[in-house]
Amino acid sequence: MALQERFHRIVVDALTRDRLVLPTLPEIVLHVRQLVQREDVSAATLAAELQKDPALAVRLIRVANSAAQRGGHRVDNVRQAVTRLGFDYTRLLVSGLAIEQMFARGAPWLEARLRRTWRQSVDVAAAAQVLAAHCTLLNPEMAMLAGLVHDIGTLPILRLAEMNQASIDNERELDEVLDVLSPRIGRLVLQAWHFPPELIDVPERWRDFRDDHDGAPTLADVVRVALLQSAAGREKPYALIDRAGVPAYRKLDVSPDVDVMKMDGYVSLFDGGQSAAA
């Protein structure tokens, strides 16, 4: 049996026997999500919850003080950061920063791939946000979250590969397993996280660059264009796609030549804190 097929069987077996370990969101993410949905929530209440995770609180302050977000006095505490960012954006950032930590560490042979996957997600998220704001009626923050999780299905597979390295011959064979199974697994992850249906659909739909559905643009359309117009779009296999033939561009009424990084409002907030220096 080919090694690629062996690892494929390992993943499928884990799926069918309900033994595939799906990543879980930290309790603080769930608590923040619940708090933001309350009509009576205050910045002080939200800040009190966020301060239970000092590392997360520091990152939020750094983001609020980043060049892209700076619009007045320096932010010195979590309550001020929440006020500046807004409740919805704070909720998005908390989810994103938690997801970032899931990609933070791995076996030496796997770390570069984990970082690359997260970097692509960050680039796509930033592009998706600005495209949604300028070219659709979709919520820009929801589009950013769609960009962050569009390839989340790769994470459980990579973690399983970490435990079954002997079953993987080379990266090309691992790529083949990811291409086939990560869309389905991505859906399972987002279902387990109780994300909205429009987000749950994204991992399975964004790869269909020929999708020419009726109606208004979807989050999957935004992610397709965001990926092709971001740094990831300059790499194989995406660099080989004929952008003029991708219906999502027509849905968004945007040119394949657009530079999303120059669009008003473009900002990448999930950068490991490098550009969001305090």
URGIVEN-V575459 format. One record per pair of residues at least 4 apart in sequence whose C-alpha atoms are under 8 Angstrom apart, sorted by the first residue. I is the first residue (numbers start at 1). J is the second residue. If there is no record, write none. Layout:
i;j
I;J
I;J
This chain:
i;j
1;5
1;6
2;6
3;7
3;167
3;168
3;169
3;173
4;8
4;167
4;168
4;169
4;173
4;174
4;176
4;177
5;9
6;10
6;167
6;168
7;11
7;161
7;164
7;167
7;168
7;177
8;12
8;177
9;13
10;14
11;15
11;20
11;157
11;160
12;16
13;17
13;19
14;18
14;19
14;20
15;19
15;20
20;156
20;160
21;156
22;156
22;189
23;102
23;155
23;156
23;189
24;192
24;193
25;29
25;30
25;95
25;98
25;99
25;193
26;30
26;98
27;31
28;32
28;49
28;50
28;53
29;33
29;91
29;94
29;95
29;98
30;34
31;35
31;49
32;36
32;46
32;49
32;50
32;91
32;94
33;37
33;91
34;38
35;41
35;46
36;41
36;46
36;87
36;88
36;91
41;45
41;46
42;46
43;47
43;79
43;80
43;82
43;83
43;87
44;48
44;79
45;49
46;50
46;79
46;82
47;51
47;78
47;79
47;82
48;52
50;54
50;56
50;57
50;78
51;56
51;57
51;78
53;57
54;58
55;59
56;60
56;94
56;97
57;61
57;78
58;62
58;78
59;63
59;273
60;64
60;78
60;81
60;90
60;93
61;65
61;75
61;76
61;77
61;78
61;81
61;278
62;66
62;273
62;276
62;277
62;278
63;69
63;269
63;273
63;276
63;277
63;278
64;69
64;70
64;75
64;81
64;84
64;85
64;276
65;69
65;70
65;74
65;75
65;276
65;277
65;278
66;70
66;275
66;276
66;277
66;278
67;275
67;276
68;267
69;85
70;74
75;80
75;81
76;80
76;81
77;81
78;82
79;83
80;84
81;85
82;86
82;87
82;90
83;87
85;89
85;90
86;90
87;91
88;92
88;141
89;93
89;141
90;94
91;95
92;96
92;141
92;145
93;97
93;270
94;98
95;99
96;100
96;145
96;148
96;270
97;101
97;270
98;102
99;103
100;104
100;118
100;270
101;105
103;114
103;115
103;118
103;155
104;111
104;114
104;115
105;111
105;114
106;110
106;111
106;114
106;159
106;162
107;111
107;162
108;112
110;114
110;158
110;162
111;115
112;116
113;117
114;118
114;155
115;119
116;120
117;121
117;151
118;122
118;148
119;123
120;124
120;227
120;231
120;232
121;125
121;147
121;148
121;149
121;150
121;151
122;126
122;147
122;148
122;268
122;270
122;271
123;127
123;227
123;230
123;231
123;232
123;268
124;128
124;144
124;147
124;148
124;223
124;226
124;227
124;230
124;232
125;129
125;143
125;144
125;145
125;146
125;147
125;148
125;223
125;226
125;268
126;130
126;144
126;147
126;266
126;267
126;268
126;269
127;131
127;144
127;226
127;227
127;229
127;230
127;260
127;261
127;266
128;132
128;140
128;143
128;144
128;146
128;147
128;222
128;223
128;225
128;226
129;133
129;140
129;141
129;142
129;143
129;144
129;266
130;134
130;140
130;260
130;263
130;264
130;265
130;266
131;135
131;136
131;140
131;222
131;226
131;260
132;136
132;137
132;138
132;139
132;140
132;143
132;222
133;137
133;138
133;139
133;140
135;252
135;253
135;254
136;217
136;252
138;142
138;143
138;218
138;219
139;143
140;144
141;145
142;146
143;147
143;219
143;222
143;223
144;148
145;149
146;150
146;199
146;202
146;219
146;220
146;223
147;223
147;226
148;152
149;203
150;186
150;202
150;203
150;206
150;223
151;182
151;183
151;186
151;203
152;182
152;186
152;189
152;203
153;157
153;181
153;182
153;183
153;184
153;185
153;186
153;187
153;189
153;203
154;158
154;178
154;182
154;185
154;186
155;159
156;160
156;185
157;161
157;178
157;182
158;162
159;163
160;164
161;165
161;167
161;168
164;168
168;173
168;174
169;173
170;174
171;175
172;176
173;177
174;178
175;179
176;180
177;181
177;182
178;182
179;183
181;185
182;186
182;203
183;187
183;203
183;204
183;205
184;188
184;203
184;204
185;189
186;190
186;200
186;203
186;204
187;191
187;200
187;201
187;202
187;203
187;204
188;192
189;193
190;194
190;195
190;199
190;200
191;195
191;200
195;199
195;200
196;200
197;201
198;202
198;219
199;219
201;205
201;220
202;206
202;219
202;220
203;207
205;220
206;220
206;221
206;223
206;224
207;224
209;224
209;246
209;247
209;248
210;245
210;246
210;247
211;246
211;247
211;248
212;247
212;248
216;251
217;221
217;222
217;248
217;251
217;252
218;222
219;223
220;224
221;225
221;248
221;249
221;251
221;252
222;226
222;248
222;252
223;227
224;228
224;248
225;229
225;248
225;249
226;230
226;260
227;231
227;232
227;233
228;232
228;233
228;234
228;238
228;239
228;243
229;233
229;234
229;256
229;258
229;259
229;260
230;234
230;260
231;235
232;238
233;238
233;239
234;238
234;239
235;239
236;240
237;241
242;246
243;249
243;256
244;249
244;256
246;250
247;251
248;252
249;253
249;254
249;255
249;256
250;254
254;258
259;263
260;266
261;266
261;267
262;266
269;273
269;275
269;276
271;275
271;276
273;277
